Amino acid sequence: MSEGMLCSKSHEYVLEQDGKHVIGLTDYAVEQLGDIVFVELPDVGSAFTKNEVFGAVESVKAASEIYMPISGTITEVNEEIIAKPELLNEDPLGRAWLVKIDSNAADIEYKDLLEYDDYKEEVQ
């Protein structure tokens, strides 16, 4: 699932899928957080700029803010992840996506995002 995935230095990913941009937490971020017990996400229709906080995640170890990797408007929220936050630990790059957005982000917003393989190398 990591093909075409771009990752931010704050450990969020963006993946273009069927004309939408899927946003989630990287497997590295989830691994560092440990057992996730709570996820807070915004309402559909909310708009965010790049690097703006759009949600939060809490684990048994820590609480962490989630940053938007590119600007966009929320079109769908993964309700399943709110009801079952432990899904993030099970499948962070699959079923445990966080939100889907419509985005007309300019190319400059993608400059500091890393291809998944490059990201994995950097965090090791």
Backbone as a printed PyTorch tensor [residue, N CA C, xyz], in Angstrom:
tensor([[[  0.8250,  -1.2080,   0.0000],
         [  0.0000,   0.0000,   0.0000],
         [  0.8590,   1.2580,   0.0000]],

        [[  2.1510,   1.1290,   0.2070],
         [  2.9990,   2.3060,   0.3350],
         [  3.3740,   2.9410,  -1.0120]],

        [[  3.0270,   2.3210,  -2.1260],
         [  3.3670,   2.8850,  -3.4270],
         [  2.6140,   4.1940,  -3.6520]],

        [[  3.3550,   5.2480,  -3.9840],
         [  2.7540,   6.5570,  -4.1990],
         [  2.5060,   7.3320,  -2.9150]],

        [[  2.8200,   6.7340,  -1.7850],
         [  2.6010,   7.3720,  -0.4920],
         [  3.7160,   8.3790,  -0.2190]],

        [[  3.3100,   9.5590,   0.2450],
         [  4.2590,  10.5900,   0.6420],
         [  4.1100,  10.8150,   2.1420]],

        [[  5.2300,  11.0120,   2.8180],
         [  5.2210,  11.1370,   4.2760],
         [  5.8310,  12.4610,   4.7200]],

        [[  5.2720,  12.9900,   5.7980],
         [  5.7900,  14.2330,   6.3680],
         [  6.7900,  13.9020,   7.4700]],

        [[  7.5850,  14.8840,   7.8390],
         [  8.5460,  14.7000,   8.9190],
         [  7.8420,  14.5430,  10.2730]],

        [[  6.5650,  14.9570,  10.3320],
         [  5.7890,  14.7820,  11.5710],
         [  5.0110,  13.4610,  11.5530]],

        [[  5.3180,  12.5830,  10.5840],
         [  4.8560,  11.1900,  10.5330],
         [  3.4170,  10.9740,  10.0870]],

        [[  2.8880,  11.8940,   9.2690],
         [  1.6030,  11.6570,   8.6230],
         [  1.8930,  11.2510,   7.1740]],

        [[  0.9550,  10.5440,   6.5770],
         [  1.1120,  10.2260,   5.1560],
         [ -0.0580,  10.7790,   4.3570]],

        [[  0.1870,  10.9630,   3.0660],
         [ -0.8540,  11.3370,   2.1180],
         [ -0.7170,  10.4130,   0.9170]],

        [[ -1.8470,   9.9340,   0.4550],
         [ -1.8720,   9.0020,  -0.6670],
         [ -3.0460,   9.3780,  -1.5450]],

        [[ -2.7850,   9.6340,  -2.8270],
         [ -3.8790,   9.9590,  -3.7340],
         [ -4.5410,   8.6630,  -4.1710]],

        [[ -5.8750,   8.6290,  -4.0280],
         [ -6.6260,   7.4160,  -4.3170],
         [ -7.9980,   7.7980,  -4.8680]],

        [[ -8.2730,   7.4260,  -6.0760],
         [ -9.5650,   7.7210,  -6.7110],
         [ -9.9200,   9.2090,  -6.6620]],

        [[ -8.9290,  10.0720,  -6.9080],
         [ -9.1700,  11.5080,  -6.9470],
         [ -9.2340,  12.1840,  -5.5880]],

        [[ -9.1890,  11.4140,  -4.5300],
         [ -9.1680,  11.9720,  -3.1740],
         [ -7.7790,  11.7800,  -2.5900]],

        [[ -7.4890,  12.5200,  -1.5450],
         [ -6.2260,  12.3700,  -0.8290],
         [ -6.5320,  11.7230,   0.5220]],

        [[ -5.9430,  10.5650,   0.7470],
         [ -6.1270,   9.8360,   1.9960],
         [ -5.0060,  10.2480,   2.9450]],

        [[ -5.3720,  10.6130,   4.1710],
         [ -4.4020,  11.0530,   5.1690],
         [ -4.4280,  10.0500,   6.3290]],

        [[ -3.2320,   9.7090,   6.8080],
         [ -3.1530,   8.7920,   7.9410],
         [ -1.8430,   8.9620,   8.6760]],

        [[ -1.6490,   8.1420,   9.6820],
         [ -0.3940,   8.1230,  10.4390],
         [  0.4830,   7.0000,   9.9050]],

        [[  1.7720,   7.2530,   9.8250],
         [  2.6850,   6.2250,   9.3290],
         [  2.7990,   5.0740,  10.3300]],

        [[  3.2350,   3.9360,   9.8240],
         [  3.4390,   2.7770,  10.6920],
         [  4.5130,   3.0720,  11.7440]],

        [[  5.5110,   3.8810,  11.3820],
         [  6.5530,   4.2660,  12.3370],
         [  5.9390,   5.0590,  13.4960]],

        [[  5.0800,   6.0280,  13.1960],
         [  4.4450,   6.8430,  14.2410],
         [  3.6310,   5.9690,  15.1830]],

        [[  2.8690,   5.0630,  14.6130],
         [  2.0240,   4.1810,  15.4120],
         [  2.8790,   3.2900,  16.3040]],

        [[  3.9600,   2.7830,  15.7510],
         [  4.8790,   1.9400,  16.5230],
         [  5.4680,   2.7120,  17.7020]],

        [[  5.8340,   3.9660,  17.4770],
         [  6.4150,   4.7980,  18.5310],
         [  5.3990,   5.1270,  19.6230]],

        [[  4.1330,   5.2920,  19.2350],
         [  3.0940,   5.6430,  20.1980],
         [  2.7080,   4.4720,  21.1050]],

        [[  2.7750,   3.2690,  20.5910],
         [  2.3330,   2.1120,  21.3740],
         [  0.8370,   1.8940,  21.2100]],

        [[  0.2130,   1.2770,  22.1890],
         [ -1.2130,   0.9310,  22.1020],
         [ -2.0820,   2.1800,  22.0920]],

        [[ -2.7600,   2.4030,  20.9750],
         [ -3.5900,   3.6010,  20.8130],
         [ -4.9670,   3.3520,  21.4050]],

        [[ -5.4170,   4.3250,  22.2200],
         [ -6.6730,   4.1620,  22.9470],
         [ -7.7360,   5.2130,  22.5840]],

        [[ -7.3270,   6.2660,  21.8540],
         [ -8.2710,   7.3430,  21.5320],
         [ -7.8050,   8.0840,  20.2960]],

        [[ -8.7560,   8.4020,  19.4150],
         [ -8.4630,   9.2000,  18.2220],
         [ -9.5200,  10.2950,  18.1170]],

        [[ -9.0710,  11.5250,  17.9160],
         [ -9.9750,  12.6630,  17.7260],
         [ -9.7540,  13.2070,  16.3250]],

        [[-10.8420,  13.3040,  15.5590],
         [-10.7550,  13.7780,  14.1780],
         [-11.7860,  14.8800,  13.9340]],

        [[-11.5560,  15.7280,  12.9230],
         [-12.4570,  16.8580,  12.6630],
         [-13.7210,  16.4250,  11.9250]],

        [[-14.6450,  17.3670,  11.7940],
         [-15.8880,  17.1240,  11.0670],
         [-15.6710,  17.2620,   9.5660]],

        [[-16.4990,  16.5560,   8.8030],
         [-16.5110,  16.7030,   7.3520],
         [-16.8230,  18.1670,   7.0370]],

        [[-16.1290,  18.7210,   6.0600],
         [-16.3220,  20.1170,   5.6800],
         [-15.3000,  21.0530,   6.2900]],

        [[-14.5840,  20.5960,   7.2990],
         [-13.5370,  21.4180,   7.9180],
         [-12.3750,  21.5640,   6.9410]],

        [[-11.8160,  22.7660,   6.8770],
         [-10.6820,  23.0320,   5.9800],
         [ -9.4260,  23.2950,   6.8080]],

        [[ -8.3050,  22.7860,   6.3130],
         [ -7.0300,  22.9270,   7.0130],
         [ -5.9340,  23.2980,   6.0310]],

        [[ -4.9740,  24.0570,   6.5310],
         [ -3.8000,  24.3660,   5.7230],
         [ -2.6880,  23.3970,   6.0910]],

        [[ -1.7010,  23.3140,   5.2280],
         [ -0.5620,  22.4370,   5.4690],
         [  0.0470,  22.7240,   6.8420]],

        [[  0.3900,  21.6950,   7.5720],
         [  1.0140,  21.7380,   8.8950],
         [  0.0920,  22.1950,  10.0270]],

        [[ -1.1820,  22.4090,   9.7370],
         [ -2.1300,  22.7760,  10.7860],
         [ -2.5740,  21.5030,  11.5280]],

        [[ -2.7670,  21.6050,  12.8430],
         [ -3.2560,  20.4710,  13.6320],
         [ -4.7010,  20.1860,  13.2280]],

        [[ -4.9810,  18.9170,  12.8820],
         [ -6.3570,  18.5690,  12.5210],
         [ -6.9410,  17.4680,  13.3920]],

        [[ -6.1390,  16.9190,  14.2790],
         [ -6.6510,  15.8650,  15.1360],
         [ -5.6590,  15.5240,  16.2230]],

        [[ -6.0170,  14.4970,  16.9880],
         [ -5.1360,  14.0530,  18.0650],
         [ -5.2910,  12.5500,  18.2350]],

        [[ -4.2360,  11.9630,  18.7600],
         [ -4.2400,  10.5370,  19.0470],
         [ -3.6300,  10.3530,  20.4310]],

        [[ -4.2170,   9.4440,  21.2050],
         [ -3.6840,   9.1570,  22.5370],
         [ -3.3810,   7.6720,  22.6250]],

        [[ -2.2490,   7.3910,  23.2490],
         [ -1.8720,   6.0040,  23.4880],
         [ -1.6310,   5.8320,  24.9790]],

        [[ -1.2920,   4.6140,  25.3730],
         [ -0.9900,   4.3940,  26.7790],
         [  0.2870,   5.1390,  27.1760]],

        [[  1.1080,   5.4930,  26.1810],
         [  2.3800,   6.1940,  26.4450],
         [  2.2670,   7.7080,  26.3950]],

        [[  1.5050,   8.2280,  25.4160],
         [  1.5340,   9.6700,  25.1690],
         [  0.3220,  10.1390,  24.3750]],

        [[  0.1380,  11.4500,  24.3490],
         [ -0.8510,  12.0780,  23.4740],
         [ -0.0790,  12.8320,  22.4050]],

        [[ -0.6140,  12.8680,  21.2150],
         [  0.1040,  13.4980,  20.1160],
         [ -0.8700,  14.1950,  19.1790]],

        [[ -0.4780,  15.3760,  18.7140],
         [ -1.2890,  16.0850,  17.7300],
         [ -1.0020,  15.5080,  16.3530]],

        [[ -1.9880,  15.6270,  15.4610],
         [ -1.8370,  15.1500,  14.0860],
         [ -1.9000,  16.3690,  13.1710]],

        [[ -0.9180,  16.4780,  12.2740],
         [ -0.7920,  17.6400,  11.3980],
         [ -1.1760,  17.2990,   9.9670]],

        [[ -1.8240,  18.2440,   9.3020],
         [ -2.2320,  18.0520,   7.9150],
         [ -1.0050,  18.1580,   7.0000]],

        [[ -0.7050,  17.1140,   6.2110],
         [  0.4890,  17.1490,   5.3590],
         [  0.3590,  18.0570,   4.1350]],

        [[ -0.8750,  18.2780,   3.6670],
         [ -1.1400,  19.2210,   2.5750],
         [ -2.4670,  19.9110,   2.8820]],

        [[ -2.6800,  21.0760,   2.2980],
         [ -3.9310,  21.8100,   2.5290],
         [ -5.1040,  21.0900,   1.8780]],

        [[ -6.2690,  21.1760,   2.5340],
         [ -7.4530,  20.5660,   1.9410],
         [ -8.6660,  20.6500,   2.8440]],

        [[ -9.7770,  20.1600,   2.3190],
         [-11.0510,  20.1440,   3.0220],
         [-11.4660,  18.6980,   3.2620]],

        [[-11.8620,  18.4030,   4.4900],
         [-12.2510,  17.0490,   4.8660],
         [-13.5300,  16.6520,   4.1210]],

        [[-13.4780,  15.5140,   3.4180],
         [-14.6580,  14.9990,   2.7220],
         [-15.1770,  13.7230,   3.3640]],

        [[-14.3190,  13.0580,   4.1360],
         [-14.7330,  11.8210,   4.7960],
         [-13.8450,  11.5960,   6.0180]],

        [[-14.4640,  11.1020,   7.0830],
         [-13.7510,  10.7710,   8.3110],
         [-13.9190,   9.2750,   8.5380]],

        [[-12.8520,   8.6030,   8.9210],
         [-12.9130,   7.1660,   9.1810],
         [-13.5570,   6.9340,  10.5530]],

        [[-14.8710,   6.7730,  10.5480],
         [-15.6240,   6.5780,  11.8000],
         [-15.2000,   5.2950,  12.5050]],

        [[-14.7780,   4.3030,  11.7280],
         [-14.3630,   3.0260,  12.3140],
         [-13.1760,   3.2160,  13.2630]],

        [[-12.2660,   4.1150,  12.9110],
         [-11.0630,   4.3400,  13.7170],
         [-11.4130,   5.0850,  15.0170]],

        [[-12.4520,   5.9050,  14.9710],
         [-12.8940,   6.6050,  16.1820],
         [-13.5120,   5.5950,  17.1500]],

        [[-14.3100,   4.6740,  16.6120],
         [-14.9550,   3.6600,  17.4430],
         [-13.9670,   2.5950,  17.9290]],

        [[-12.9700,   2.2850,  17.1000],
         [-11.9950,   1.2420,  17.4420],
         [-10.5750,   1.7510,  17.1890]],

        [[-10.0560,   2.6330,  18.0610],
         [ -8.7380,   3.2330,  17.8400],
         [ -7.6090,   2.2000,  17.7190]],

        [[ -7.7950,   1.0170,  18.3000],
         [ -6.7580,  -0.0100,  18.2230],
         [ -6.5030,  -0.4740,  16.7880]],

        [[ -7.4110,  -0.1720,  15.8660],
         [ -7.1860,  -0.4920,  14.4510],
         [ -5.9180,   0.1750,  13.9310]],

        [[ -5.5920,   1.3370,  14.4890],
         [ -4.3580,   2.0190,  14.0810],
         [ -3.1410,   1.1370,  14.3320]],

        [[ -3.1380,   0.4160,  15.4310],
         [ -2.0260,  -0.4750,  15.7270],
         [ -2.0030,  -1.6750,  14.7900]],

        [[ -3.1670,  -2.1040,  14.3400],
         [ -3.2800,  -3.2960,  13.5070],
         [ -2.9870,  -3.0310,  12.0350]],

        [[ -3.4510,  -1.8990,  11.4930],
         [ -3.3510,  -1.6690,  10.0520],
         [ -3.2250,  -0.1810,   9.7200]],

        [[ -2.1280,   0.4840,  10.1790],
         [ -2.0230,   1.9350,  10.0100],
         [ -1.9910,   2.4070,   8.5550]],

        [[ -1.4750,   1.5910,   7.6480],
         [ -1.3710,   2.0100,   6.2540],
         [ -2.5100,   1.4640,   5.3980]],

        [[ -3.4830,   0.8460,   6.0370],
         [ -4.6010,   0.2610,   5.3060],
         [ -5.9320,   0.7770,   5.8230]],

        [[ -6.6470,  -0.0880,   6.5460],
         [ -7.9820,   0.2470,   7.0420],
         [ -7.9860,   1.4160,   8.0190]],

        [[ -6.8540,   1.7320,   8.6220],
         [ -6.8160,   2.7530,   9.6720],
         [ -6.4410,   4.1460,   9.1570]],

        [[ -6.8090,   4.4490,   7.9100],
         [ -6.6400,   5.8240,   7.4420],
         [ -7.4780,   6.7310,   8.3490]],

        [[ -7.1470,   8.0170,   8.3770],
         [ -7.8420,   8.9380,   9.2850],
         [ -8.9280,   9.7360,   8.5850]],

        [[ -8.5380,  10.4870,   7.5620],
         [ -9.4970,  11.3170,   6.8310],
         [ -9.1840,  11.2760,   5.3450]],

        [[-10.1820,  11.6690,   4.5500],
         [ -9.9770,  11.8810,   3.1180],
         [-10.2810,  13.3470,   2.8680]],

        [[ -9.4720,  13.9500,   1.9910],
         [ -9.6480,  15.3800,   1.7250],
         [ -9.6900,  15.6530,   0.2280]],

        [[-10.3310,  16.7720,  -0.1240],
         [-10.1980,  17.3610,  -1.4480],
         [ -9.0840,  18.3690,  -1.3180]],

        [[ -8.1410,  18.3380,  -2.2330],
         [ -7.0180,  19.2620,  -2.1320],
         [ -6.6030,  19.7630,  -3.5020]],

        [[ -6.3450,  21.0580,  -3.5570],
         [ -5.7490,  21.6760,  -4.7370],
         [ -4.3830,  22.2190,  -4.3350]],

        [[ -3.6900,  21.4610,  -3.4980],
         [ -2.3970,  21.9070,  -2.9780],
         [ -1.4250,  22.1790,  -4.1160]],

        [[ -0.7390,  23.2860,  -3.9920],
         [  0.2720,  23.6410,  -4.9880],
         [  1.4800,  22.7110,  -4.8420]],

        [[  2.2300,  22.5750,  -5.8990],
         [  3.4070,  21.6990,  -5.8980],
         [  4.3490,  21.9970,  -4.7370]],

        [[  4.4380,  23.2750,  -4.3500],
         [  5.3680,  23.6530,  -3.2770],
         [  5.0230,  22.9400,  -1.9650]],

        [[  3.7480,  22.6020,  -1.7590],
         [  3.3510,  21.9120,  -0.5270],
         [  3.9090,  20.4830,  -0.4710]],

        [[  4.2820,  19.9410,  -1.6120],
         [  4.7840,  18.5690,  -1.6610],
         [  6.3060,  18.4970,  -1.5070]],

        [[  6.9800,  19.6520,  -1.6000],
         [  8.4480,  19.6770,  -1.6190],
         [  9.1060,  18.9970,  -0.4270]],

        [[  8.5530,  19.1580,   0.7770],
         [  9.1960,  18.5890,   1.9630],
         [  8.6490,  17.2120,   2.3400]],

        [[  7.7620,  16.6640,   1.5170],
         [  7.2480,  15.3200,   1.7710],
         [  8.1880,  14.2960,   1.1450]],

        [[  8.3340,  13.1660,   1.8160],
         [  9.2580,  12.1330,   1.3570],
         [  8.5040,  10.9270,   0.8110]],

        [[  9.0610,  10.3200,  -0.2360],
         [  8.5410,   9.0290,  -0.6910],
         [  8.6330,   8.0790,   0.4960]],

        [[  7.7210,   7.1210,   0.5790],
         [  7.6650,   6.2220,   1.7290],
         [  9.0070,   5.5320,   1.9970]],

        [[  9.6510,   5.0140,   0.9730],
         [ 10.9260,   4.3070,   1.1740],
         [ 12.0050,   5.2460,   1.7370]],

        [[ 12.0400,   6.4780,   1.2400],
         [ 13.0020,   7.4620,   1.7490],
         [ 12.6800,   7.8180,   3.2030]],

        [[ 11.3960,   7.9520,   3.4960],
         [ 10.9500,   8.2440,   4.8580],
         [ 11.4050,   7.1280,   5.8010]],

        [[ 11.1830,   5.8870,   5.4060],
         [ 11.5460,   4.7490,   6.2500],
         [ 13.0480,   4.7420,   6.5320]],

        [[ 13.8420,   5.0770,   5.5180],
         [ 15.2890,   5.1520,   5.7110],
         [ 15.6520,   6.2410,   6.7060]],

        [[ 14.9630,   7.3810,   6.6010],
         [ 15.2870,   8.5160,   7.4710],
         [ 14.9310,   8.2450,   8.9430]],

        [[ 13.8650,   7.5090,   9.2020],
         [ 13.4340,   7.2980,  10.5890],
         [ 14.1140,   6.1130,  11.2670]],

        [[ 14.8910,   5.3480,  10.5260],
         [ 15.5630,   4.1960,  11.1340],
         [ 16.8070,   4.5940,  11.8670]]])
